[in-house]
Amino acid sequence: MHMIFALNTVRNPRWLAPLLAFLVMFLVTACGDKEPEQRKAFIDYLQNTVMRSGMKLPTLSEDQKQKFGPYVSDYAILVTFSQQLSKSVDASLVPAIEQINQIRVAQDYLSKRDALQQSAGALNLLVQQIRTAKAQADSAQAALKLPDDLKVVFNRAFDNIVTQPANVLIPAVPVVSSFVQDLVQVGDFLQQQGTQVTFNNGGIQFQTPQQAAQYNTMMSNLVAKYPEMMAAQKRVMKVMQ
């Protein structure tokens, strides 16, 4: 038995065509535009993670990269500077400060001399490394075209991660560097005396008054510079936390 169905042709009124086209366009736009959601996620991350992380910024997970979309490249500006600064400081300023704090007795000026000399050389390069990294970050920030709400938050994070640390470190590094060079000078002097200097119970003895006077002059110079060096050290440690 054959069943025959009648097919009725249903025609949409002409006025529906523009409406349907608008609805289709709206659906495509609504489904495809993830920017507001990505921007909100990035703003939340800047406020709740970046602003509370100090200089050691976390790298993004794959899930976070998906959530932030195109703003991943903006975050890279902060991370790149943070990593460059941390690497440079860890290779020069941090060991220099540690070596300064390890000097307890007169003989330490001699035993720490080589390490301090290496730190002094690294510190001479540090200010320029910071300036170069900051200039690159400043240039990248200036090229950004951010929505107003994100721009406010990003600029605040940039100031916290880039501008403030650089402004603290650039004047502080020469203070520490000068102190380290003075310590090296003391070590050089003691090495030059050879057997004419002896160390006893943390103290030091010279064979001539002239040697003792020269040593005491260097000690007076260190004592005079010590408060400024400690103040610079505290500023550095605070900003690098």
C-alpha positions as CSV (number, residue, x, y, z in Angstrom):
1,M,0.0,0.0,0.0
2,H,1.4,3.4,-0.9
3,M,0.8,6.4,1.3
4,I,0.8,9.7,-0.4
5,F,1.3,12.8,1.5
6,A,0.5,16.2,0.3
7,L,3.3,18.7,0.6
8,N,2.2,22.2,1.4
9,T,4.7,24.9,0.6
10,V,4.9,27.5,3.3
11,R,6.2,30.9,2.2
12,N,7.6,33.4,4.6
13,P,6.2,36.9,4.2
14,R,8.6,39.3,2.7
15,W,8.8,41.4,5.8
16,L,10.3,38.5,7.8
17,A,13.5,38.4,5.6
18,P,15.2,41.4,7.2
19,L,14.2,40.3,10.7
20,L,15.6,36.8,10.1
21,A,18.8,38.2,8.7
22,F,19.2,40.5,11.8
23,L,18.5,37.6,14.2
24,V,21.1,35.4,12.4
25,M,23.7,38.2,12.5
26,F,22.9,38.8,16.2
27,L,23.4,35.2,17.1
28,V,26.7,35.0,15.2
29,T,27.9,38.2,16.9
30,A,26.8,37.1,20.4
31,C,28.4,33.7,20.1
32,G,31.6,35.0,18.6
33,D,32.4,38.1,20.7
34,K,34.3,36.8,23.7
35,E,36.2,40.0,24.3
36,P,34.1,41.4,27.2
37,E,34.4,38.1,29.0
38,Q,38.1,37.9,28.3
39,R,38.7,41.4,29.4
40,K,36.8,40.9,32.6
41,A,38.8,37.8,33.4
42,F,42.1,39.6,32.7
43,I,41.1,42.6,34.9
44,D,40.2,40.2,37.7
45,Y,43.6,38.5,37.3
46,L,45.5,41.8,37.4
47,Q,43.7,43.0,40.5
48,N,43.7,39.8,42.5
49,T,46.9,38.0,41.4
50,V,49.4,40.4,39.7
51,M,48.9,43.2,42.2
52,R,49.5,40.8,45.1
53,S,52.4,38.8,43.6
54,G,55.3,41.1,44.1
55,M,58.1,40.9,41.4
56,K,57.8,37.1,40.9
57,L,54.9,37.0,38.5
58,P,53.4,33.6,37.7
59,T,53.3,32.2,34.2
60,L,49.9,31.5,32.7
61,S,48.3,28.1,32.5
62,E,46.8,27.0,29.2
63,D,43.3,27.5,30.7
64,Q,44.2,31.1,31.7
65,K,45.5,31.7,28.2
66,Q,42.2,30.6,26.8
67,K,40.3,32.8,29.2
68,F,42.4,35.9,28.5
69,G,42.5,35.6,24.7
70,P,44.4,38.4,23.1
71,Y,45.3,40.0,26.4
72,V,47.9,37.2,27.0
73,S,50.3,39.4,24.9
74,D,49.6,42.3,27.2
75,Y,50.4,40.3,30.3
76,A,53.7,39.2,28.5
77,I,54.9,42.8,28.8
78,L,54.8,42.6,32.6
79,V,56.2,39.0,32.8
80,T,59.1,39.8,30.4
81,F,60.2,42.8,32.5
82,S,59.7,40.9,35.8
83,Q,61.8,38.0,34.5
84,Q,64.6,40.2,33.1
85,L,64.8,42.2,36.3
86,S,64.8,39.2,38.6
87,K,67.5,37.5,36.5
88,S,69.7,40.5,36.5
89,V,69.2,41.3,40.2
90,D,69.7,37.7,41.2
91,A,73.0,37.6,39.4
92,S,74.5,40.7,40.9
93,L,72.7,42.6,43.6
94,V,71.4,39.7,45.7
95,P,74.8,38.0,46.0
96,A,76.5,41.3,46.7
97,I,74.1,42.0,49.6
98,E,74.6,38.5,50.9
99,Q,78.4,38.9,50.8
100,I,78.2,42.3,52.6
101,N,76.2,40.7,55.3
102,Q,78.6,37.8,55.7
103,I,81.5,40.0,56.7
104,R,81.8,39.5,60.5
105,V,85.6,39.8,61.3
106,A,88.6,41.5,59.8
107,Q,89.8,38.4,57.9
108,D,86.5,38.3,56.0
109,Y,87.6,41.3,54.0
110,L,90.4,39.2,52.6
111,S,88.5,35.9,52.3
112,K,85.5,37.5,50.5
113,R,87.6,39.7,48.3
114,D,87.3,37.6,45.1
115,A,83.6,37.1,45.4
116,L,83.0,40.8,46.1
117,Q,85.1,41.7,43.1
118,Q,82.9,39.6,40.9
119,S,79.8,41.2,42.3
120,A,81.3,44.7,41.8
121,G,81.7,43.9,38.1
122,A,78.2,42.6,37.8
123,L,76.8,45.6,39.6
124,N,78.5,47.9,37.1
125,L,76.2,46.4,34.4
126,L,73.0,46.3,36.4
127,V,71.8,49.9,36.1
128,Q,72.0,49.8,32.3
129,Q,70.3,46.4,32.2
130,I,67.4,47.8,34.2
131,R,67.2,50.9,32.0
132,T,67.1,48.8,28.9
133,A,64.4,46.5,30.2
134,K,62.3,49.4,31.4
135,A,62.6,51.2,28.0
136,Q,61.4,48.1,26.2
137,A,58.4,47.8,28.6
138,D,57.6,51.5,28.3
139,S,57.6,51.2,24.5
140,A,55.4,48.2,24.6
141,Q,52.9,49.8,27.0
142,A,52.7,53.0,24.9
143,A,51.7,50.9,21.8
144,L,48.8,49.3,23.6
145,K,45.2,50.1,22.6
146,L,43.2,49.1,25.7
147,P,39.6,49.7,26.6
148,D,39.3,52.4,29.3
149,D,38.3,50.1,32.1
150,L,41.2,47.7,31.5
151,K,43.7,50.5,30.8
152,V,43.2,51.9,34.3
153,V,43.9,48.5,35.9
154,F,46.8,47.6,33.6
155,N,48.5,50.9,34.1
156,R,48.3,50.4,37.8
157,A,49.8,46.9,37.5
158,F,52.5,48.3,35.2
159,D,53.4,51.0,37.7
160,N,53.7,48.3,40.4
161,I,55.7,45.8,38.4
162,V,57.8,48.0,36.2
163,T,58.0,51.7,37.1
164,Q,58.3,51.6,40.9
165,P,60.9,48.8,41.1
166,A,63.0,50.5,38.4
167,N,62.8,53.9,40.1
168,V,63.9,52.3,43.4
169,L,66.7,50.2,42.0
170,I,68.4,52.6,39.6
171,P,69.5,55.0,42.4
172,A,70.0,52.3,44.9
173,V,72.4,50.1,42.9
174,P,75.3,52.6,42.7
175,V,75.1,53.1,46.5
176,V,75.6,49.3,47.1
177,S,78.1,49.1,44.3
178,S,80.2,51.9,45.8
179,F,80.2,50.1,49.2
180,V,81.2,46.8,47.6
181,Q,84.1,48.5,45.8
182,D,85.3,49.9,49.1
183,L,85.2,46.4,50.6
184,V,87.2,45.1,47.7
185,Q,89.7,47.9,48.3
186,V,90.1,46.8,51.9
187,G,90.7,43.2,50.7
188,D,93.3,44.4,48.2
189,F,95.1,46.4,50.9
190,L,95.2,43.4,53.2
191,Q,96.5,41.1,50.5
192,Q,99.2,43.5,49.6
193,Q,100.5,43.5,53.2
194,G,101.2,39.8,53.0
195,T,102.9,38.5,56.2
196,Q,103.0,41.9,57.7
197,V,99.4,41.6,58.9
198,T,98.1,39.0,61.4
199,F,94.5,38.1,62.4
200,N,93.7,37.2,66.0
201,N,90.3,36.5,67.6
202,G,88.5,38.4,64.9
203,G,90.9,41.4,65.2
204,I,93.8,42.5,63.1
205,Q,97.4,43.6,63.8
206,F,99.9,45.5,61.6
207,Q,103.7,45.8,62.0
208,T,103.8,49.6,61.4
209,P,101.6,52.6,62.5
210,Q,101.3,53.7,58.9
211,Q,99.7,50.4,57.9
212,A,97.3,50.7,60.9
213,A,96.5,54.3,60.0
214,Q,95.7,53.4,56.4
215,Y,93.5,50.5,57.5
216,N,91.6,52.7,60.0
217,T,91.0,55.4,57.4
218,M,89.3,52.8,55.2
219,M,87.3,51.5,58.1
220,S,86.1,55.1,58.9
221,N,85.0,55.4,55.3
222,L,83.0,52.2,55.5
223,V,81.4,53.3,58.7
224,A,80.4,56.6,57.2
225,K,78.8,54.9,54.1
226,Y,77.2,52.1,56.0
227,P,73.9,53.8,56.9
228,E,73.2,54.9,53.3
229,M,74.1,51.5,52.1
230,M,71.7,49.8,54.6
231,A,68.9,52.2,53.6
232,A,69.4,51.4,49.9
233,Q,69.5,47.7,50.8
234,K,66.2,47.9,52.6
235,R,64.6,49.7,49.7
236,V,65.9,47.0,47.3
237,M,64.7,44.1,49.5
238,K,61.2,45.7,49.9
239,V,60.7,46.2,46.2
240,M,62.0,42.8,45.2
241,Q,59.7,40.8,47.6
